[in-house]
Amino acid sequence: MDFTTLLLLMGIGLIAGIASGFVGIGGGMIIVPALVFGLGMSQHMAQGTSLAMMIPPVGILAVLHYFKAGAVNIQFSIALAITFILGAWIGSKWSLKVNPSVVRGIFALLMLYAALRLGWKSWIELKG
């Protein structure tokens, strides 16, 4: 893993951690699309890597299936996990200082963006 990739992963982990602490999202909503679009990972590799970085809080059993299929990047998972912790702490501090209606609106916009972006990518791949 080169230094630029490490910095990108740390940025993704930090943003996902902030989003997790701020509006309760992270892995599926932030990390998976960021790995697919930002680092060009396959959907399965992104899902497996995202799950691997969340082994302690989520569950090792799902990661084992992805790992056995060769769909986990352990180095990426570690870099994401470390910065996710810091980001979650920052995001939770911010969220508690903001009106809950604003937080809910931000959450809705993030979900809408991710849904539209992933839906468009799937549509293009199915047509192509």
A tleap script that builds the chain and sets N, CA, C and O, in Angstrom:
source leaprc.protein.ff14SB
mol = sequence {
  NMET ASP PHE THR THR LEU LEU LEU LEU MET
  GLY ILE GLY LEU ILE ALA GLY ILE ALA SER
  GLY PHE VAL GLY ILE GLY GLY GLY MET ILE
  ILE VAL PRO ALA LEU VAL PHE GLY LEU GLY
  MET SER GLN HIE MET ALA GLN GLY THR SER
  LEU ALA MET MET ILE PRO PRO VAL GLY ILE
  LEU ALA VAL LEU HIE TYR PHE LYS ALA GLY
  ALA VAL ASN ILE GLN PHE SER ILE ALA LEU
  ALA ILE THR PHE ILE LEU GLY ALA TRP ILE
  GLY SER LYS TRP SER LEU LYS VAL ASN PRO
  SER VAL VAL ARG GLY ILE PHE ALA LEU LEU
  MET LEU TYR ALA ALA LEU ARG LEU GLY TRP
  LYS SER TRP ILE GLU LEU LYS CGLY
}
set mol.1.N position { 0.867 -1.166 0.000 }
set mol.1.CA position { 0.000 0.000 0.000 }
set mol.1.C position { 0.911 1.225 0.000 }
set mol.1.O position { 1.811 1.340 0.833 }
set mol.2.N position { 0.668 2.143 -0.948 }
set mol.2.CA position { 1.489 3.350 -1.002 }
set mol.2.C position { 0.946 4.421 -0.051 }
set mol.2.O position { -0.153 4.293 0.487 }
set mol.3.N position { 1.739 5.474 0.141 }
set mol.3.CA position { 1.402 6.517 1.104 }
set mol.3.C position { 0.126 7.257 0.718 }
set mol.3.O position { -0.678 7.591 1.589 }
set mol.4.N position { -0.073 7.515 -0.567 }
set mol.4.CA position { -1.281 8.207 -1.024 }
set mol.4.C position { -2.528 7.392 -0.717 }
set mol.4.O position { -3.538 7.931 -0.264 }
set mol.5.N position { -2.451 6.093 -0.967 }
set mol.5.CA position { -3.587 5.212 -0.658 }
set mol.5.C position { -3.856 5.206 0.840 }
set mol.5.O position { -5.011 5.246 1.265 }
set mol.6.N position { -2.786 5.155 1.648 }
set mol.6.CA position { -2.957 5.179 3.099 }
set mol.6.C position { -3.650 6.468 3.531 }
set mol.6.O position { -4.563 6.428 4.356 }
set mol.7.N position { -3.232 7.607 2.989 }
set mol.7.CA position { -3.877 8.880 3.338 }
set mol.7.C position { -5.341 8.891 2.930 }
set mol.7.O position { -6.188 9.381 3.676 }
set mol.8.N position { -5.648 8.354 1.746 }
set mol.8.CA position { -7.035 8.279 1.290 }
set mol.8.C position { -7.858 7.398 2.223 }
set mol.8.O position { -8.976 7.760 2.591 }
set mol.9.N position { -7.317 6.253 2.604 }
set mol.9.CA position { -8.010 5.356 3.534 }
set mol.9.C position { -8.240 6.026 4.883 }
set mol.9.O position { -9.306 5.879 5.481 }
set mol.10.N position { -7.250 6.753 5.354 }
set mol.10.CA position { -7.390 7.435 6.641 }
set mol.10.C position { -8.461 8.518 6.545 }
set mol.10.O position { -9.215 8.729 7.495 }
set mol.11.N position { -8.533 9.200 5.413 }
set mol.11.CA position { -9.584 10.194 5.208 }
set mol.11.C position { -10.962 9.554 5.190 }
set mol.11.O position { -11.902 10.068 5.796 }
set mol.12.N position { -11.079 8.430 4.491 }
set mol.12.CA position { -12.359 7.704 4.439 }
set mol.12.C position { -12.749 7.251 5.845 }
set mol.12.O position { -13.898 7.411 6.257 }
set mol.13.N position { -11.786 6.683 6.581 }
set mol.13.CA position { -12.072 6.222 7.943 }
set mol.13.C position { -12.505 7.355 8.852 }
set mol.13.O position { -13.433 7.203 9.646 }
set mol.14.N position { -11.837 8.486 8.738 }
set mol.14.CA position { -12.181 9.640 9.572 }
set mol.14.C position { -13.574 10.163 9.229 }
set mol.14.O position { -14.379 10.416 10.125 }
set mol.15.N position { -13.858 10.324 7.945 }
set mol.15.CA position { -15.183 10.809 7.520 }
set mol.15.C position { -16.271 9.825 7.937 }
set mol.15.O position { -17.326 10.234 8.422 }
set mol.16.N position { -16.018 8.529 7.748 }
set mol.16.CA position { -17.003 7.525 8.149 }
set mol.16.C position { -17.212 7.536 9.653 }
set mol.16.O position { -18.338 7.383 10.127 }
set mol.17.N position { -16.141 7.715 10.401 }
set mol.17.CA position { -16.267 7.784 11.856 }
set mol.17.C position { -17.057 9.005 12.287 }
set mol.17.O position { -17.911 8.921 13.171 }
set mol.18.N position { -16.770 10.147 11.659 }
set mol.18.CA position { -17.530 11.358 11.978 }
set mol.18.C position { -19.005 11.147 11.643 }
set mol.18.O position { -19.875 11.487 12.445 }
set mol.19.N position { -19.291 10.591 10.473 }
set mol.19.CA position { -20.681 10.347 10.080 }
set mol.19.C position { -21.353 9.369 11.038 }
set mol.19.O position { -22.529 9.524 11.365 }
set mol.20.N position { -20.609 8.370 11.484 }
set mol.20.CA position { -21.161 7.401 12.424 }
set mol.20.C position { -21.512 8.066 13.745 }
set mol.20.O position { -22.594 7.855 14.293 }
set mol.21.N position { -20.593 8.863 14.245 }
set mol.21.CA position { -20.853 9.547 15.500 }
set mol.21.C position { -21.904 10.632 15.369 }
set mol.21.O position { -22.640 10.906 16.317 }
set mol.22.N position { -21.979 11.255 14.197 }
set mol.22.CA position { -22.882 12.382 13.990 }
set mol.22.C position { -24.309 11.937 13.682 }
set mol.22.O position { -25.254 12.441 14.290 }
set mol.23.N position { -24.479 11.003 12.750 }
set mol.23.CA position { -25.832 10.581 12.360 }
set mol.23.C position { -26.046 9.072 12.436 }
set mol.23.O position { -27.103 8.588 12.032 }
set mol.24.N position { -25.074 8.317 12.942 }
set mol.24.CA position { -25.272 6.887 13.144 }
set mol.24.C position { -25.034 6.013 11.928 }
set mol.24.O position { -25.500 4.874 11.898 }
set mol.25.N position { -24.323 6.509 10.922 }
set mol.25.CA position { -24.006 5.695 9.743 }
set mol.25.C position { -22.506 5.573 9.605 }
set mol.25.O position { -21.769 6.293 10.280 }
set mol.26.N position { -22.037 4.696 8.763 }
set mol.26.CA position { -20.597 4.562 8.576 }
set mol.26.C position { -20.235 3.546 7.522 }
set mol.26.O position { -20.047 3.894 6.356 }
set mol.27.N position { -20.132 2.281 7.924 }
set mol.27.CA position { -19.637 1.243 7.034 }
set mol.27.C position { -20.337 1.139 5.697 }
set mol.27.O position { -19.733 1.370 4.649 }
set mol.28.N position { -21.592 0.795 5.734 }
set mol.28.CA position { -22.319 0.585 4.491 }
set mol.28.C position { -22.590 1.852 3.715 }
set mol.28.O position { -22.566 1.843 2.485 }
set mol.29.N position { -22.845 2.930 4.406 }
set mol.29.CA position { -23.224 4.186 3.734 }
set mol.29.C position { -22.021 5.005 3.283 }
set mol.29.O position { -22.122 5.721 2.287 }
set mol.30.N position { -20.918 4.930 3.956 }
set mol.30.CA position { -19.766 5.779 3.649 }
set mol.30.C position { -18.605 4.958 3.103 }
set mol.30.O position { -18.114 5.228 2.006 }
set mol.31.N position { -18.168 3.970 3.851 }
set mol.31.CA position { -16.951 3.251 3.491 }
set mol.31.C position { -17.111 2.449 2.201 }
set mol.31.O position { -16.246 2.527 1.329 }
set mol.32.N position { -18.176 1.691 2.058 }
set mol.32.CA position { -18.329 0.869 0.853 }
set mol.32.C position { -18.364 1.731 -0.412 }
set mol.32.O position { -17.589 1.470 -1.332 }
set mol.33.N position { -19.235 2.753 -0.497 }
set mol.33.CA position { -19.196 3.589 -1.710 }
set mol.33.C position { -17.846 4.286 -1.912 }
set mol.33.O position { -17.404 4.439 -3.050 }
set mol.34.N position { -17.185 4.709 -0.830 }
set mol.34.CA position { -15.888 5.382 -0.961 }
set mol.34.C position { -14.830 4.431 -1.513 }
set mol.34.O position { -14.001 4.840 -2.326 }
set mol.35.N position { -14.845 3.179 -1.089 }
set mol.35.CA position { -13.882 2.205 -1.607 }
set mol.35.C position { -14.174 1.860 -3.063 }
set mol.35.O position { -13.253 1.682 -3.860 }
set mol.36.N position { -15.448 1.766 -3.405 }
set mol.36.CA position { -15.827 1.457 -4.798 }
set mol.36.C position { -15.468 2.611 -5.722 }
set mol.36.O position { -14.816 2.411 -6.746 }
set mol.37.N position { -15.894 3.824 -5.359 }
set mol.37.CA position { -15.697 4.970 -6.243 }
set mol.37.C position { -14.338 5.638 -6.063 }
set mol.37.O position { -13.763 6.130 -7.034 }
set mol.38.N position { -13.819 5.664 -4.848 }
set mol.38.CA position { -12.562 6.352 -4.589 }
set mol.38.C position { -11.327 5.516 -4.862 }
set mol.38.O position { -10.294 6.044 -5.271 }
set mol.39.N position { -11.429 4.199 -4.636 }
set mol.39.CA position { -10.267 3.329 -4.813 }
set mol.39.C position { -10.486 2.257 -5.877 }
set mol.39.O position { -9.605 1.430 -6.111 }
set mol.40.N position { -11.649 2.263 -6.520 }
set mol.40.CA position { -11.900 1.338 -7.616 }
set mol.40.C position { -12.046 -0.119 -7.210 }
set mol.40.O position { -11.837 -1.011 -8.032 }
set mol.41.N position { -12.400 -0.376 -5.957 }
set mol.41.CA position { -12.593 -1.761 -5.514 }
set mol.41.C position { -13.874 -2.325 -6.099 }
set mol.41.O position { -14.792 -1.587 -6.457 }
set mol.42.N position { -13.920 -3.646 -6.188 }
set mol.42.CA position { -15.174 -4.297 -6.562 }
set mol.42.C position { -16.145 -4.160 -5.394 }
set mol.42.O position { -15.735 -3.904 -4.262 }
set mol.43.N position { -17.424 -4.332 -5.677 }
set mol.43.CA position { -18.432 -4.235 -4.627 }
set mol.43.C position { -18.155 -5.242 -3.513 }
set mol.43.O position { -18.219 -4.897 -2.333 }
set mol.44.N position { -17.847 -6.490 -3.887 }
set mol.44.CA position { -17.600 -7.518 -2.877 }
set mol.44.C position { -16.346 -7.227 -2.063 }
set mol.44.O position { -16.342 -7.421 -0.847 }
set mol.45.N position { -15.283 -6.765 -2.714 }
set mol.45.CA position { -14.045 -6.439 -1.983 }
set mol.45.C position { -14.301 -5.280 -1.019 }
set mol.45.O position { -13.814 -5.293 0.111 }
set mol.46.N position { -15.063 -4.281 -1.463 }
set mol.46.CA position { -15.379 -3.138 -0.594 }
set mol.46.C position { -16.213 -3.581 0.604 }
set mol.46.O position { -15.954 -3.149 1.727 }
set mol.47.N position { -17.196 -4.425 0.385 }
set mol.47.CA position { -18.035 -4.919 1.483 }
set mol.47.C position { -17.211 -5.752 2.462 }
set mol.47.O position { -17.321 -5.576 3.675 }
set mol.48.N position { -16.393 -6.650 1.941 }
set mol.48.CA position { -15.563 -7.487 2.802 }
set mol.48.C position { -14.562 -6.674 3.605 }
set mol.48.O position { -14.346 -6.941 4.788 }
set mol.49.N position { -13.947 -5.678 2.964 }
set mol.49.CA position { -12.979 -4.822 3.636 }
set mol.49.C position { -13.661 -3.979 4.710 }
set mol.49.O position { -13.132 -3.820 5.811 }
set mol.50.N position { -14.833 -3.441 4.389 }
set mol.50.CA position { -15.583 -2.647 5.360 }
set mol.50.C position { -15.965 -3.498 6.570 }
set mol.50.O position { -15.850 -3.047 7.709 }
set mol.51.N position { -16.415 -4.713 6.327 }
set mol.51.CA position { -16.766 -5.599 7.432 }
set mol.51.C position { -15.542 -5.968 8.267 }
set mol.51.O position { -15.631 -6.070 9.490 }
set mol.52.N position { -14.402 -6.169 7.610 }
set mol.52.CA position { -13.188 -6.549 8.334 }
set mol.52.C position { -12.755 -5.451 9.291 }
set mol.52.O position { -12.282 -5.738 10.390 }
set mol.53.N position { -12.915 -4.174 8.878 }
set mol.53.CA position { -12.509 -3.096 9.782 }
set mol.53.C position { -13.458 -2.947 10.953 }
set mol.53.O position { -13.130 -2.302 11.949 }
set mol.54.N position { -14.632 -3.543 10.836 }
set mol.54.CA position { -15.616 -3.454 11.911 }
set mol.54.C position { -15.779 -4.784 12.654 }
set mol.54.O position { -16.807 -5.007 13.294 }
set mol.55.N position { -14.780 -5.668 12.576 }
set mol.55.CA position { -14.878 -6.979 13.229 }
set mol.55.C position { -15.273 -6.870 14.694 }
set mol.55.O position { -16.219 -7.535 15.117 }
set mol.56.N position { -14.579 -6.052 15.484 }
set mol.56.CA position { -14.952 -6.025 16.907 }
set mol.56.C position { -16.423 -5.663 17.148 }
set mol.56.O position { -17.094 -6.356 17.913 }
set mol.57.N position { -16.949 -4.597 16.518 }
set mol.57.CA position { -18.324 -4.251 16.839 }
set mol.57.C position { -19.380 -4.980 16.017 }
set mol.57.O position { -20.542 -5.020 16.423 }
set mol.58.N position { -19.022 -5.547 14.892 }
set mol.58.CA position { -20.046 -6.100 14.001 }
set mol.58.C position { -20.115 -7.616 14.065 }
set mol.58.O position { -21.157 -8.164 14.422 }
set mol.59.N position { -19.052 -8.295 13.736 }
set mol.59.CA position { -19.106 -9.744 13.802 }
set mol.59.C position { -18.104 -10.407 12.893 }
set mol.59.O position { -17.993 -10.074 11.713 }
set mol.60.N position { -17.387 -11.335 13.448 }
set mol.60.CA position { -16.325 -12.006 12.710 }
set mol.60.C position { -16.873 -13.034 11.714 }
set mol.60.O position { -16.208 -13.343 10.725 }
set mol.61.N position { -18.067 -13.563 11.960 }
set mol.61.CA position { -18.577 -14.623 11.093 }
set mol.61.C position { -18.800 -14.165 9.657 }
set mol.61.O position { -18.462 -14.889 8.721 }
set mol.62.N position { -19.365 -12.971 9.467 }
set mol.62.CA position { -19.576 -12.470 8.109 }
set mol.62.C position { -18.241 -12.211 7.415 }
set mol.62.O position { -18.101 -12.477 6.221 }
set mol.63.N position { -17.264 -11.694 8.153 }
set mol.63.CA position { -15.956 -11.405 7.571 }
set mol.63.C position { -15.272 -12.692 7.118 }
set mol.63.O position { -14.608 -12.709 6.082 }
set mol.64.N position { -15.427 -13.758 7.879 }
set mol.64.CA position { -14.790 -15.021 7.504 }
set mol.64.C position { -15.246 -15.498 6.127 }
set mol.64.O position { -14.438 -16.020 5.359 }
set mol.65.N position { -16.516 -15.329 5.807 }
set mol.65.CA position { -17.021 -15.729 4.482 }
set mol.65.C position { -16.348 -14.907 3.381 }
set mol.65.O position { -15.914 -15.454 2.368 }
set mol.66.N position { -16.265 -13.591 3.585 }
set mol.66.CA position { -15.602 -12.732 2.605 }
set mol.66.C position { -14.104 -13.051 2.519 }
set mol.66.O position { -13.538 -13.071 1.426 }
set mol.67.N position { -13.460 -13.301 3.670 }
set mol.67.CA position { -12.037 -13.593 3.703 }
set mol.67.C position { -11.733 -14.883 2.936 }
set mol.67.O position { -10.783 -14.941 2.155 }
set mol.68.N position { -12.552 -15.919 3.169 }
set mol.68.CA position { -12.359 -17.197 2.471 }
set mol.68.C position { -12.521 -17.044 0.962 }
set mol.68.O position { -11.909 -17.782 0.189 }
set mol.69.N position { -13.346 -16.085 0.545 }
set mol.69.CA position { -13.552 -15.835 -0.880 }
set mol.69.C position { -12.484 -14.899 -1.453 }
set mol.69.O position { -12.516 -14.575 -2.640 }
set mol.70.N position { -11.546 -14.468 -0.619 }
set mol.70.CA position { -10.494 -13.568 -1.073 }
set mol.70.C position { -10.956 -12.136 -1.257 }
set mol.70.O position { -10.359 -11.378 -2.022 }
set mol.71.N position { -12.025 -11.761 -0.555 }
set mol.71.CA position { -12.618 -10.430 -0.734 }
set mol.71.C position { -12.435 -9.546 0.501 }
set mol.71.O position { -13.358 -8.838 0.903 }
set mol.72.N position { -11.245 -9.591 1.097 }
set mol.72.CA position { -10.948 -8.715 2.232 }
set mol.72.C position { -9.511 -8.202 2.069 }
set mol.72.O position { -8.589 -8.978 1.819 }
set mol.73.N position { -9.339 -6.908 2.212 }
set mol.73.CA position { -8.003 -6.305 2.217 }
set mol.73.C position { -7.707 -5.910 3.667 }
set mol.73.O position { -8.199 -4.892 4.154 }
set mol.74.N position { -6.908 -6.718 4.340 }
set mol.74.CA position { -6.639 -6.529 5.764 }
set mol.74.C position { -5.943 -5.200 6.037 }
set mol.74.O position { -6.314 -4.506 6.984 }
set mol.75.N position { -4.945 -4.824 5.236 }
set mol.75.CA position { -4.232 -3.561 5.458 }
set mol.75.C position { -5.190 -2.374 5.377 }
set mol.75.O position { -5.142 -1.478 6.220 }
set mol.76.N position { -6.053 -2.366 4.376 }
set mol.76.CA position { -7.033 -1.285 4.235 }
set mol.76.C position { -7.964 -1.264 5.439 }
set mol.76.O position { -8.291 -0.197 5.958 }
set mol.77.N position { -8.392 -2.449 5.885 }
set mol.77.CA position { -9.319 -2.537 7.013 }
set mol.77.C position { -8.718 -1.933 8.278 }
set mol.77.O position { -9.410 -1.244 9.027 }
set mol.78.N position { -7.451 -2.185 8.515 }
set mol.78.CA position { -6.786 -1.658 9.715 }
set mol.78.C position { -6.696 -0.130 9.658 }
set mol.78.O position { -6.996 0.551 10.639 }
set mol.79.N position { -6.279 0.404 8.503 }
set mol.79.CA position { -6.173 1.866 8.357 }
set mol.79.C position { -7.537 2.527 8.546 }
set mol.79.O position { -7.639 3.565 9.200 }
set mol.80.N position { -8.577 1.932 7.978 }
set mol.80.CA position { -9.926 2.476 8.129 }
set mol.80.C position { -10.385 2.411 9.584 }
set mol.80.O position { -10.968 3.369 10.090 }
set mol.81.N position { -10.130 1.294 10.259 }
set mol.81.CA position { -10.602 1.107 11.636 }
set mol.81.C position { -9.995 2.137 12.587 }
set mol.81.O position { -10.691 2.691 13.437 }
set mol.82.N position { -8.705 2.386 12.441 }
set mol.82.CA position { -8.035 3.325 13.344 }
set mol.82.C position { -8.624 4.723 13.217 }
set mol.82.O position { -8.926 5.371 14.219 }
set mol.83.N position { -8.785 5.182 11.984 }
set mol.83.CA position { -9.300 6.539 11.800 }
set mol.83.C position { -10.804 6.613 12.025 }
set mol.83.O position { -11.322 7.678 12.362 }
set mol.84.N position { -11.510 5.512 11.846 }
set mol.84.CA position { -12.950 5.472 12.118 }
set mol.84.C position { -13.216 5.759 13.593 }
set mol.84.O position { -14.163 6.472 13.926 }
set mol.85.N position { -12.395 5.214 14.469 }
set mol.85.CA position { -12.555 5.435 15.909 }
set mol.85.C position { -12.457 6.921 16.233 }
set mol.85.O position { -13.302 7.462 16.945 }
set mol.86.N position { -11.426 7.580 15.709 }
set mol.86.CA position { -11.251 9.012 15.935 }
set mol.86.C position { -12.429 9.795 15.355 }
set mol.86.O position { -12.964 10.694 16.004 }
set mol.87.N position { -12.823 9.453 14.147 }
set mol.87.CA position { -13.930 10.152 13.501 }
set mol.87.C position { -15.248 9.991 14.233 }
set mol.87.O position { -16.026 10.940 14.326 }
set mol.88.N position { -15.509 8.793 14.757 }
set mol.88.CA position { -16.755 8.569 15.497 }
set mol.88.C position { -16.808 9.442 16.744 }
set mol.88.O position { -17.866 9.966 17.093 }
set mol.89.N position { -15.685 9.597 17.406 }
set mol.89.CA position { -15.626 10.458 18.580 }
set mol.89.C position { -15.915 11.907 18.196 }
set mol.89.O position { -16.700 12.582 18.863 }
set mol.90.N position { -15.278 12.390 17.113 }
set mol.90.CA position { -15.502 13.762 16.645 }
set mol.90.C position { -16.961 13.959 16.230 }
set mol.90.O position { -17.597 14.937 16.622 }
set mol.91.N position { -17.488 13.024 15.434 }
set mol.91.CA position { -18.866 13.139 14.950 }
set mol.91.C position { -19.897 13.149 16.058 }
set mol.91.O position { -20.890 13.870 15.975 }
set mol.92.N position { -19.675 12.361 17.089 }
set mol.92.CA position { -20.640 12.329 18.194 }
set mol.92.C position { -20.631 13.653 18.960 }
set mol.92.O position { -21.679 14.129 19.397 }
set mol.93.N position { -19.455 14.238 19.118 }
set mol.93.CA position { -19.369 15.540 19.791 }
set mol.93.C position { -20.124 16.601 18.992 }
set mol.93.O position { -20.865 17.406 19.557 }
set mol.94.N position { -19.925 16.593 17.652 }
set mol.94.CA position { -20.605 17.565 16.790 }
set mol.94.C position { -22.115 17.375 16.818 }
set mol.94.O position { -22.872 18.338 16.938 }
set mol.95.N position { -22.544 16.121 16.706 }
set mol.95.CA position { -23.970 15.828 16.608 }
set mol.95.C position { -24.746 16.334 17.818 }
set mol.95.O position { -25.860 16.839 17.683 }
set mol.96.N position { -24.152 16.196 18.994 }
set mol.96.CA position { -24.843 16.601 20.213 }
set mol.96.C position { -24.945 18.111 20.365 }
set mol.96.O position { -25.657 18.607 21.238 }
set mol.97.N position { -24.225 18.846 19.504 }
set mol.97.CA position { -24.269 20.303 19.546 }
set mol.97.C position { -25.187 20.893 18.475 }
set mol.97.O position { -25.367 22.110 18.419 }
set mol.98.N position { -25.767 20.045 17.629 }
set mol.98.CA position { -26.572 20.500 16.492 }
set mol.98.C position { -28.032 20.101 16.706 }
set mol.98.O position { -28.315 19.061 17.301 }
set mol.99.N position { -28.941 20.918 16.227 }
set mol.99.CA position { -30.366 20.619 16.288 }
set mol.99.C position { -30.637 19.242 15.665 }
set mol.99.O position { -30.146 18.968 14.569 }
set mol.100.N position { -31.408 18.367 16.335 }
set mol.100.CA position { -31.687 17.036 15.805 }
set mol.100.C position { -32.333 17.053 14.411 }
set mol.100.O position { -32.117 16.129 13.627 }
set mol.101.N position { -33.104 18.065 14.099 }
set mol.101.CA position { -33.710 18.146 12.761 }
set mol.101.C position { -32.651 18.344 11.680 }
set mol.101.O position { -32.783 17.823 10.572 }
set mol.102.N position { -31.610 19.092 12.002 }
set mol.102.CA position { -30.511 19.290 11.051 }
set mol.102.C position { -29.759 17.977 10.847 }
set mol.102.O position { -29.428 17.621 9.716 }
set mol.103.N position { -29.491 17.264 11.925 }
set mol.103.CA position { -28.807 15.974 11.838 }
set mol.103.C position { -29.631 15.004 10.989 }
set mol.103.O position { -29.082 14.310 10.133 }
set mol.104.N position { -30.931 14.953 11.220 }
set mol.104.CA position { -31.813 14.075 10.447 }
set mol.104.C position { -31.774 14.431 8.961 }
set mol.104.O position { -31.748 13.543 8.109 }
set mol.105.N position { -31.771 15.727 8.652 }
set mol.105.CA position { -31.707 16.171 7.256 }
set mol.105.C position { -30.404 15.779 6.586 }
set mol.105.O position { -30.399 15.365 5.427 }
set mol.106.N position { -29.289 15.907 7.314 }
set mol.106.CA position { -27.988 15.499 6.780 }
set mol.106.C position { -27.984 14.000 6.509 }
set mol.106.O position { -27.502 13.551 5.469 }
set mol.107.N position { -28.517 13.238 7.438 }
set mol.107.CA position { -28.603 11.789 7.275 }
set mol.107.C position { -29.416 11.437 6.025 }
set mol.107.O position { -29.009 10.577 5.244 }
set mol.108.N position { -30.545 12.089 5.837 }
set mol.108.CA position { -31.401 11.829 4.668 }
set mol.108.C position { -30.665 12.153 3.370 }
set mol.108.O position { -30.747 11.392 2.406 }
set mol.109.N position { -29.951 13.267 3.339 }
set mol.109.CA position { -29.202 13.647 2.132 }
set mol.109.C position { -28.093 12.644 1.817 }
set mol.109.O position { -27.879 12.305 0.653 }
set mol.110.N position { -27.395 12.173 2.835 }
set mol.110.CA position { -26.350 11.173 2.610 }
set mol.110.C position { -26.929 9.875 2.060 }
set mol.110.O position { -26.355 9.272 1.153 }
set mol.111.N position { -28.054 9.447 2.602 }
set mol.111.CA position { -28.694 8.225 2.097 }
set mol.111.C position { -29.159 8.402 0.660 }
set mol.111.O position { -28.984 7.504 -0.164 }
set mol.112.N position { -29.747 9.547 0.355 }
set mol.112.CA position { -30.224 9.817 -1.000 }
set mol.112.C position { -29.068 9.827 -1.990 }
set mol.112.O position { -29.157 9.219 -3.056 }
set mol.113.N position { -27.983 10.516 -1.643 }
set mol.113.CA position { -26.807 10.568 -2.518 }
set mol.113.C position { -26.258 9.163 -2.788 }
set mol.113.O position { -26.022 8.795 -3.939 }
set mol.114.N position { -26.057 8.384 -1.722 }
set mol.114.CA position { -25.506 7.037 -1.879 }
set mol.114.C position { -26.430 6.158 -2.722 }
set mol.114.O position { -25.962 5.406 -3.577 }
set mol.115.N position { -27.725 6.250 -2.488 }
set mol.115.CA position { -28.682 5.440 -3.251 }
set mol.115.C position { -28.652 5.811 -4.733 }
set mol.115.O position { -28.630 4.928 -5.591 }
set mol.116.N position { -28.650 7.088 -5.036 }
set mol.116.CA position { -28.625 7.519 -6.435 }
set mol.116.C position { -27.320 7.123 -7.120 }
set mol.116.O position { -27.328 6.658 -8.260 }
set mol.117.N position { -26.223 7.305 -6.439 }
set mol.117.CA position { -24.917 6.979 -7.036 }
set mol.117.C position { -24.774 5.482 -7.282 }
set mol.117.O position { -24.336 5.068 -8.355 }
set mol.118.N position { -25.140 4.671 -6.297 }
set mol.118.CA position { -25.033 3.217 -6.467 }
set mol.118.C position { -26.047 2.699 -7.490 }
set mol.118.O position { -25.736 1.810 -8.282 }
set mol.119.N position { -27.246 3.255 -7.469 }
set mol.119.CA position { -28.257 2.854 -8.448 }
set mol.119.C position { -27.818 3.169 -9.869 }
set mol.119.O position { -27.996 2.351 -10.771 }
set mol.120.N position { -27.241 4.360 -10.076 }
set mol.120.CA position { -26.763 4.752 -11.403 }
set mol.120.C position { -25.651 3.816 -11.880 }
set mol.120.O position { -25.655 3.388 -13.035 }
set mol.121.N position { -24.700 3.496 -10.998 }
set mol.121.CA position { -23.606 2.587 -11.362 }
set mol.121.C position { -24.156 1.215 -11.757 }
set mol.121.O position { -23.703 0.624 -12.737 }
set mol.122.N position { -25.117 0.713 -11.009 }
set mol.122.CA position { -25.715 -0.583 -11.326 }
set mol.122.C position { -26.436 -0.542 -12.663 }
set mol.122.O position { -26.331 -1.476 -13.458 }
set mol.123.N position { -27.165 0.534 -12.913 }
set mol.123.CA position { -27.895 0.695 -14.177 }
set mol.123.C position { -26.938 0.683 -15.359 }
set mol.123.O position { -27.189 0.004 -16.354 }
set mol.124.N position { -25.852 1.422 -15.258 }
set mol.124.CA position { -24.846 1.494 -16.326 }
set mol.124.C position { -24.219 0.123 -16.562 }
set mol.124.O position { -24.050 -0.292 -17.709 }
set mol.125.N position { -23.876 -0.579 -15.491 }
set mol.125.CA position { -23.257 -1.906 -15.624 }
set mol.125.C position { -24.221 -2.911 -16.243 }
set mol.125.O position { -23.805 -3.750 -17.042 }
set mol.126.N position { -25.499 -2.841 -15.890 }
set mol.126.CA position { -26.475 -3.775 -16.454 }
set mol.126.C position { -26.713 -3.504 -17.938 }
set mol.126.O position { -26.943 -4.435 -18.710 }
set mol.127.N position { -26.660 -2.244 -18.336 }
set mol.127.CA position { -26.876 -1.882 -19.740 }
set mol.127.C position { -25.654 -2.193 -20.595 }
set mol.127.O position { -25.779 -2.481 -21.785 }
set mol.128.N position { -24.455 -2.133 -19.976 }
set mol.128.CA position { -23.216 -2.252 -20.724 }
set mol.128.C position { -22.808 -3.640 -20.992 }
set mol.128.O position { -21.773 -3.869 -21.618 }
savepdb mol mol.pdb
quit
